[in-house]
């Protein structure tokens, strides 16, 4: 599973990454975490606000930090 954190590296982006890593660990899932900081690359995902979470190229959230349980659900159903 590839998990992307879209954002410039702000504290909210770091918090989102922490929540996503905790979710993957709780599920025992192997995940590759990628930080996408380049604005042109972020714009390819058609989001309105960062931070954003992308799992296997599917945008799951943007502009907020979802709960760990929510991220776990997304990871369990990721294609």
C-alpha positions in Angstrom: 0.0 0.0 0.0 1.3 3.5 -0.9 0.2 6.3 1.5 0.9 9.8 0.3 0.7 12.9 2.5 0.1 16.0 0.4 1.3 19.3 1.9 4.2 21.6 2.4 5.4 19.9 5.6 3.5 22.0 8.1 2.7 20.7 11.6 -0.7 19.6 10.4 0.9 17.6 7.6 3.2 16.0 10.2 0.3 15.1 12.4 -1.6 13.5 9.5 1.5 11.4 8.7 1.7 10.3 12.4 -2.0 9.3 12.4 -1.6 7.4 9.1 1.5 5.5 10.4 -0.3 4.7 13.6 -3.3 3.3 11.7 -1.0 1.1 9.5 0.8 -0.2 12.5 -2.4 -1.0 14.3 -3.6 -3.0 11.3 -0.2 -4.7 10.8 -0.2 -3.4 7.2 3.0 -2.7 5.3 2.9 0.7 3.8 5.2 3.0 1.9 4.8 6.6 3.1 5.5 9.3 0.6 5.5 13.1 1.3 4.4 15.2 -1.7 5.4 18.8 -1.1 5.7 20.1 -4.7 2.8 22.3 -5.4 2.5 21.1 -9.0 2.4 17.5 -7.9 -0.2 18.3 -5.2 -2.4 20.0 -7.8 -2.6 16.8 -9.8 -4.9 15.4 -7.1 -7.6 18.1 -7.5 -7.8 18.9 -3.8 -8.8 22.3 -2.3 -6.7 22.3 0.8 -3.9 20.5 2.5 -3.0 18.4 4.3 -4.4 15.6 2.2 -4.2 11.8 2.5 -4.0 9.6 -0.6 -4.1 5.8 -0.3 -3.1 3.9 -3.4 -3.7 7.0 -5.6 -7.2 7.6 -4.2 -7.8 10.8 -2.3 -9.3 9.9 1.1 -9.3 13.3 2.8 -8.1 16.9 2.5 -8.1 20.0 4.7 -8.5 18.0 7.9 -6.9 15.4 10.0 -9.1 12.3 10.1 -9.3 10.1 13.2 -7.0 7.0 13.3 -10.1 4.7 13.2 -11.2 6.4 10.0 -7.8 6.0 8.4 -7.8 2.3 9.5 -11.1 1.8 7.7 -9.8 3.3 4.5 -6.6 1.2 4.7 -8.6 -2.0 5.2 -10.7 -1.3 2.1 -7.9 0.1 -0.1 -7.7 -1.4 -3.5 
